[in-house]
Amino acid sequence: MNLIGPLKNLRFRFFYSLMTKRGIPLVTLGEANQWTLSEAGLNPNSKVLCAGAGHDISFEKALIARYGCKVVLLDPSPTGIATVQRENIPPERLNFMAVGLTGRDGTLNFAHPEDSMEGSFHAQPAGLSGGLQFNCKSLSTLMSELKWNQIDLLKFDIEGCEYDVIQDLLEKQLPVKQICAEFHYGLQFDHTRGEMIQKIMALRRGGYDLIHQIHRDHTFLLRSRKM
């Protein structure tokens, strides 16, 4: 009987039980793609940046309806573009940009979806050919273009690019109050679960508390300080 897998899972459950800060009021928004977050500081003037639309932007729609804020949504993929076009949300409520969020500016190769119905394009490991090239921008570039001096909520489901985005955010000490991040790992993403844990610990050292986790979805809240 192979006990390695169950023991590893038990170790990670213990890790999350130690890492997750309790007692913070949370709300869950969205339908197919739900996120759980703190409502602290979210209002009509909040700066909200979401990366990754996929087939469902119910979370972004819920943010707009609940807080009256304008959401900037990024997704360069045909899947995301088609989803946003179907919704037809006024640009004064949803500012859609067909670019990807990564750790640097430029073009990046993305592999075609393994499941055409699911539709997720993911960044290809270096050295592989094929796929599509998407225009991508770093968080600091986007903040400069939007003329934002801080971000109240940053959500990203970006198929493996999250590691570089977090590294860039921490190195540049970009003022982001709350982060909703899905971590991807495995052979197709060229990242391991151990790398995910390293990024969680790096965020903790950078002043972020983990306040919610389910499967690969994580929510981090910056500890109280002036931004």
C-alpha positions as CSV (number, residue, x, y, z in Angstrom):
1,M,0.0,0.0,0.0
2,N,1.5,3.3,-1.1
3,L,1.2,5.9,1.7
4,I,3.3,8.6,0.2
5,G,0.4,10.5,-1.5
6,P,-1.9,10.5,1.6
7,L,1.0,11.6,3.8
8,K,1.9,14.4,1.5
9,N,-1.7,15.6,1.5
10,L,-1.8,15.4,5.3
11,R,1.3,17.5,5.5
12,F,-0.2,20.2,3.2
13,R,-3.4,20.3,5.2
14,F,-1.4,20.8,8.4
15,F,0.6,23.5,6.6
16,Y,-2.6,25.4,5.7
17,S,-4.1,25.0,9.2
18,L,-1.0,26.8,10.5
19,M,-0.8,29.4,7.8
20,T,-4.4,30.5,7.5
21,K,-5.4,33.5,9.6
22,R,-8.8,33.1,11.2
23,G,-11.4,35.5,12.4
24,I,-11.5,37.8,9.4
25,P,-15.1,38.3,8.0
26,L,-15.2,36.8,4.5
27,V,-17.7,36.8,1.6
28,T,-17.8,34.4,-1.4
29,L,-18.8,35.9,-4.8
30,G,-19.3,34.4,-8.2
31,E,-21.0,31.4,-9.7
32,A,-18.9,28.8,-11.7
33,N,-15.7,30.6,-10.7
34,Q,-16.1,31.7,-7.1
35,W,-13.6,33.6,-4.9
36,T,-13.7,34.2,-1.2
37,L,-12.3,37.5,0.1
38,S,-12.4,40.2,2.7
39,E,-14.8,43.1,2.0
40,A,-12.6,45.6,3.9
41,G,-12.0,48.7,1.8
42,L,-14.1,47.7,-1.2
43,N,-16.3,50.5,-2.4
44,P,-17.2,52.4,-5.6
45,N,-13.8,54.0,-5.7
46,S,-11.8,50.8,-5.3
47,K,-9.1,49.9,-7.8
48,V,-9.8,46.4,-8.9
49,L,-7.7,44.4,-11.4
50,C,-8.7,40.9,-12.5
51,A,-6.6,38.8,-14.8
52,G,-8.1,35.7,-16.5
53,A,-11.7,35.6,-17.8
54,G,-12.0,32.1,-19.2
55,H,-15.6,31.0,-19.7
56,D,-17.0,32.8,-16.6
57,I,-16.8,36.4,-15.3
58,S,-19.5,36.0,-12.7
59,F,-17.0,37.1,-10.0
60,E,-16.3,40.4,-11.8
61,K,-20.0,41.0,-12.4
62,A,-20.6,40.3,-8.7
63,L,-17.9,42.8,-7.7
64,I,-19.5,45.5,-9.9
65,A,-23.0,44.8,-8.6
66,R,-22.1,44.6,-4.9
67,Y,-19.6,47.4,-4.5
68,G,-20.4,49.7,-7.5
69,C,-16.7,49.7,-8.5
70,K,-15.2,49.6,-12.0
71,V,-13.3,46.5,-12.8
72,V,-10.3,46.2,-15.1
73,L,-10.3,42.8,-16.7
74,L,-7.4,41.2,-18.6
75,D,-7.4,38.2,-20.9
76,P,-5.6,37.9,-24.3
77,S,-7.0,34.5,-25.1
78,P,-9.7,33.8,-27.7
79,T,-11.7,32.1,-24.9
80,G,-11.6,35.2,-22.6
81,I,-12.3,37.6,-25.4
82,A,-15.4,35.6,-26.5
83,T,-16.7,35.5,-23.0
84,V,-16.5,39.2,-22.4
85,Q,-18.0,40.0,-25.8
86,R,-21.0,37.8,-24.9
87,E,-21.6,39.7,-21.7
88,N,-21.6,43.1,-23.3
89,I,-21.0,45.0,-20.0
90,P,-20.7,48.8,-20.4
91,P,-17.1,50.0,-20.5
92,E,-17.7,52.4,-17.7
93,R,-18.3,49.3,-15.5
94,L,-15.9,46.9,-17.1
95,N,-12.7,48.0,-18.7
96,F,-11.5,44.9,-20.8
97,M,-8.0,44.7,-22.1
98,A,-6.9,41.9,-24.4
99,V,-3.5,41.5,-22.8
100,G,-2.0,39.0,-20.4
101,L,-0.6,39.7,-16.9
102,T,2.9,38.3,-16.5
103,G,6.1,39.3,-14.7
104,R,7.4,41.4,-17.6
105,D,6.3,43.3,-20.7
106,G,6.4,41.6,-24.1
107,T,5.0,38.6,-26.0
108,L,4.8,35.1,-24.4
109,N,4.1,31.8,-26.0
110,F,0.9,30.0,-24.8
111,A,0.0,26.4,-25.5
112,H,-3.4,25.6,-27.0
113,P,-6.0,24.2,-24.5
114,E,-5.7,20.5,-23.8
115,D,-9.5,20.5,-23.4
116,S,-11.1,22.7,-26.1
117,M,-14.3,22.9,-24.1
118,E,-12.5,24.1,-21.0
119,G,-10.5,26.6,-23.1
120,S,-7.6,27.5,-20.9
121,F,-4.4,28.6,-22.7
122,H,-1.3,28.2,-20.5
123,A,2.2,29.6,-20.8
124,Q,4.6,27.2,-22.5
125,P,7.8,26.1,-20.8
126,A,10.9,27.6,-22.5
127,G,12.1,25.8,-25.6
128,L,8.7,24.5,-26.8
129,S,7.3,25.6,-30.1
130,G,3.8,26.0,-31.4
131,G,0.9,27.6,-29.6
132,L,0.0,31.2,-29.8
133,Q,1.8,34.4,-28.9
134,F,0.0,36.9,-26.6
135,N,0.9,40.4,-25.7
136,C,1.6,40.6,-22.0
137,K,2.3,43.4,-19.5
138,S,3.7,43.5,-16.0
139,L,1.7,44.7,-13.0
140,S,3.8,47.9,-12.6
141,T,3.3,48.8,-16.3
142,L,-0.4,48.3,-16.0
143,M,-0.6,50.4,-12.9
144,S,1.4,53.2,-14.6
145,E,-0.9,53.1,-17.7
146,L,-4.0,53.1,-15.5
147,K,-2.5,55.9,-13.4
148,W,-3.1,53.9,-10.2
149,N,-1.0,54.5,-7.1
150,Q,-2.4,51.3,-5.4
151,I,-4.6,48.3,-6.1
152,D,-7.3,47.4,-3.6
153,L,-8.0,43.9,-5.1
154,L,-5.9,41.9,-7.5
155,K,-7.3,38.6,-8.8
156,F,-5.5,36.3,-11.2
157,D,-6.1,33.0,-12.7
158,I,-3.4,33.1,-15.3
159,E,-2.4,29.5,-15.9
160,G,1.2,29.4,-14.5
161,C,2.2,33.0,-14.9
162,E,1.3,33.7,-11.3
163,Y,4.7,32.8,-10.0
164,D,6.4,35.6,-12.0
165,V,3.7,38.1,-11.1
166,I,4.1,37.5,-7.4
167,Q,7.9,37.7,-7.7
168,D,7.6,41.0,-9.5
169,L,5.0,42.4,-7.1
170,L,7.2,41.6,-4.1
171,E,10.5,42.7,-5.6
172,K,9.0,46.1,-6.5
173,Q,6.9,46.3,-3.3
174,L,3.9,47.2,-5.4
175,P,1.0,48.5,-3.2
176,V,-1.6,45.8,-3.5
177,K,-4.0,45.4,-0.5
178,Q,-5.6,42.0,-1.3
179,I,-4.7,39.2,-3.7
180,C,-6.9,36.3,-5.0
181,A,-4.6,33.9,-6.7
182,E,-5.0,30.5,-8.3
183,F,-1.8,28.5,-8.3
184,H,-1.1,26.0,-11.1
185,Y,1.5,23.3,-10.9
186,G,2.4,20.0,-12.6
187,L,4.3,19.1,-15.8
188,Q,2.2,21.2,-18.2
189,F,2.9,24.3,-16.1
190,D,6.6,23.6,-15.4
191,H,6.0,24.4,-11.7
192,T,5.8,22.2,-8.6
193,R,3.6,22.2,-5.5
194,G,6.8,23.0,-3.6
195,E,7.3,26.2,-5.6
196,M,3.7,27.2,-4.7
197,I,4.5,26.8,-1.0
198,Q,7.7,28.9,-1.5
199,K,5.6,31.7,-3.1
200,I,3.0,31.5,-0.2
201,M,5.9,31.9,2.3
202,A,7.4,34.8,0.3
203,L,4.0,36.6,0.4
204,R,3.9,36.0,4.1
205,R,7.4,37.6,4.5
206,G,6.2,40.4,2.3
207,G,3.4,41.3,4.7
208,Y,0.5,39.2,3.5
209,D,-1.7,36.9,5.6
210,L,-3.3,33.9,4.0
211,I,-7.0,34.3,4.9
212,H,-8.7,31.7,2.7
213,Q,-7.7,28.6,0.7
214,I,-9.7,26.0,-1.1
215,H,-8.0,23.6,-3.5
216,R,-5.6,25.9,-5.5
217,D,-7.4,29.2,-4.9
218,H,-5.8,31.4,-2.2
219,T,-6.7,34.8,-0.8
220,F,-4.1,37.0,0.8
221,L,-4.6,40.2,2.7
222,L,-1.9,42.8,3.4
223,R,-1.4,43.4,7.1
224,S,-2.6,46.8,8.3
225,R,-0.2,49.5,7.3
226,K,-0.3,52.8,5.4
227,M,-0.2,52.4,1.6
